[in-house]
Amino acid sequence: MRVTIVGAGAIGGTLARKLLATGHEVRVGVRSRTSTSALALGAELGGEHVVMLEDSIEGTDAVIFAVPGNAMEEVVGRFGSRLDGRLVIDATNNIASQVRNSAGLILEAAPKARVYRAFNSLPVATLREPRLDGGIADLFYAGPEGVDQEIVANLIRDVGVRPVYVGGPEWLPVVEALGGLFFARGRSRPGLRLALKLVELEGVKV
């Protein structure tokens, strides 16, 4: 797939490395190619993979937003309706806001975008190394049912974590709460690898 990752920080850089390694065509859209993070990622992956925001989504199959949540209004505004009809994954967290996701901002600018919430609920240390005690960390995601649901699941698998579909857009608060849990648990211990594992048992009488 042709994947655009908006943001060259810790999350964006990790997703870019993982998806490139599994054969995807990856572009990282940045607001400045001379920022420290953009220069470092370009030196590592190759400068052709790091482009300006305005040049990053042409011909792409999926757009993953991985910038600070408080920057999303500006960033989404620079794309505007060009996101219409595209598969968009919101991996942002606006910690200072009551609503941490940016789905509303994206849909306001591009009402026909197919928006999912994923990659927001695991610490970057876990995304980088998702194997914990022999198991693979679960990553919970939400968004419209249909073909795109499996596309997002495959991207999650290619990053190395196990996708767990929570449900449609109305279930975004559940994914939000998981992200909040990890943030609260790890805020005093940066770099801590945290994960949840969903165990589903059939045939258990209660």
C-alpha positions in Angstrom: 0.0 0.0 0.0 0.9 3.6 -0.4 0.8 5.1 3.1 1.3 8.7 4.1 2.2 9.3 7.7 1.8 12.9 8.9 4.4 13.6 11.5 8.0 12.6 11.9 8.1 12.3 15.7 8.3 9.2 17.9 5.0 7.6 16.8 5.2 8.7 13.2 8.8 7.6 12.8 8.1 4.2 14.4 5.2 3.6 12.1 7.2 4.7 9.1 10.1 2.3 9.9 7.7 -0.7 10.5 5.6 -0.2 7.5 8.6 0.3 5.2 10.1 -2.9 6.5 7.0 -4.8 5.6 6.9 -3.6 2.0 4.6 -0.6 2.0 5.4 2.6 0.1 5.7 5.2 2.8 5.9 9.0 2.7 6.2 11.1 5.8 4.5 14.5 5.6 6.1 17.3 7.6 5.6 21.0 8.2 9.3 21.6 7.8 11.9 19.4 6.2 14.6 21.2 8.2 13.2 20.3 11.6 15.4 18.1 13.8 13.0 15.1 13.6 12.5 15.4 9.8 16.2 15.6 9.2 16.9 12.6 11.4 14.2 10.5 9.9 15.2 11.5 6.3 18.8 10.6 7.0 17.7 7.2 8.3 15.0 6.2 5.8 16.2 8.3 2.8 15.3 11.8 2.0 12.8 10.8 -0.7 10.5 9.4 2.1 10.2 12.8 3.9 8.2 15.4 2.0 6.3 18.6 2.7 2.7 18.2 3.9 1.2 19.5 0.7 3.0 16.9 -1.4 2.4 14.0 0.9 -1.1 12.7 0.1 -1.2 12.7 -3.7 -2.0 9.2 -4.8 -1.9 7.7 -1.3 -4.1 4.8 -0.2 -4.1 5.7 3.5 -3.2 8.7 5.7 -2.1 8.3 9.3 -2.1 11.4 11.4 0.7 11.1 14.1 1.3 14.7 15.1 0.6 16.3 18.5 -3.2 16.6 19.0 -3.0 20.3 19.6 -1.5 20.8 16.1 -4.2 19.0 14.3 -6.4 22.0 13.6 -3.6 23.6 11.6 -2.5 20.5 9.9 -6.0 19.3 8.9 -6.6 22.9 7.6 -3.7 22.6 5.3 -5.2 19.5 3.7 -8.9 20.5 3.9 -11.2 18.7 1.4 -8.2 16.8 -0.1 -8.9 14.2 2.6 -12.4 13.6 1.2 -12.9 10.0 0.2 -9.6 8.9 1.7 -8.9 6.3 4.4 -7.7 8.3 7.4 -6.3 6.9 10.6 -6.2 9.2 13.6 -3.3 8.3 15.9 -3.3 11.7 17.7 -3.9 12.5 21.4 -4.9 16.0 22.4 -4.0 15.5 26.1 -5.2 19.0 27.1 -8.6 18.7 25.5 -11.7 17.0 26.8 -12.0 15.2 23.4 -8.6 13.7 22.7 -9.3 12.4 19.2 -9.3 14.5 16.0 -12.1 12.6 14.2 -14.4 15.6 14.4 -11.8 18.0 12.9 -11.1 15.6 10.1 -14.7 15.1 9.2 -15.5 18.8 9.5 -12.8 19.5 6.8 -13.6 16.4 4.7 -17.0 14.9 5.4 -16.4 11.9 3.1 -13.2 10.8 4.7 -13.3 7.2 6.2 -11.9 7.9 9.6 -10.5 5.3 12.0 -9.0 5.6 15.5 -5.8 3.5 15.9 -2.2 3.6 17.1 -3.1 6.1 19.8 -3.5 3.8 22.8 0.0 2.1 23.1 3.2 3.8 24.3 5.8 4.3 21.7 8.1 1.9 23.6 5.5 -0.9 23.1 5.0 -0.1 19.4 8.8 -0.3 18.9 9.0 -3.7 20.7 5.5 -5.2 21.0 6.5 -8.7 22.2 5.9 -9.0 25.9 6.6 -12.2 27.8 6.3 -14.2 24.6 3.0 -12.6 23.5 2.1 -9.8 21.2 0.5 -6.6 22.5 -3.1 -5.9 21.4 -4.0 -2.7 19.7 -7.6 -1.6 19.9 -9.2 0.3 17.0 -12.5 1.7 16.0 -14.2 2.9 12.8 -16.7 2.1 10.2 -17.4 -1.6 9.4 -16.6 -2.8 5.9 -13.6 -3.3 3.6 -11.5 -0.5 5.3 -11.8 -2.3 8.6 -9.6 -5.1 7.4 -7.2 -2.8 5.6 -6.6 -1.0 8.9 -6.3 -4.4 10.7 -3.6 -5.4 8.2 -1.6 -2.2 8.8 -1.8 -2.8 12.5 -0.5 -6.4 12.0 2.3 -5.0 9.8 3.4 -2.8 12.6 3.7 -5.9 14.7 0.8 -5.7 17.1 -2.5 -7.7 17.2 -5.6 -5.7 15.9 -8.7 -5.8 18.1 -11.7 -4.2 16.5 -13.8 -2.5 19.1 -16.7 -1.3 16.9 -17.9 1.6 14.8 -17.3 5.3 15.4 -19.7 5.3 18.3 -17.2 3.2 20.2 -14.4 5.8 19.9 -14.8 6.6 23.7 -13.6 3.1 24.5 -10.4 3.5 22.5 -10.0 6.9 24.1 -10.2 5.5 27.5 -7.5 2.9 26.8 -5.2 5.6 25.6 -5.9 7.6 28.8 -5.2 4.6 30.9 -1.8 4.1 29.4 -1.0 7.8 29.7 -2.0 7.9 33.3 0.0 4.7 34.1 3.1 5.8 32.3 3.3 9.5 32.7 5.8 9.3 35.6 7.9 6.6 33.9 8.7 7.6 30.3 9.8 4.7 28.1 7.7 2.2 30.1 6.4 -0.7 27.9 2.7 -1.1 28.7 0.1 -3.3 27.0 -3.2 -5.0 27.4 -4.2 -8.5 26.2 -7.8 -9.3 25.5 -8.7 -12.9 26.4 -12.0 -14.1 24.9 -13.5 -17.3 26.4 -16.3 -19.1 24.8 -18.7 -21.5 26.5 -18.1 -20.2 30.0 -21.3 -20.3 32.1 -22.0 -17.4 34.4 
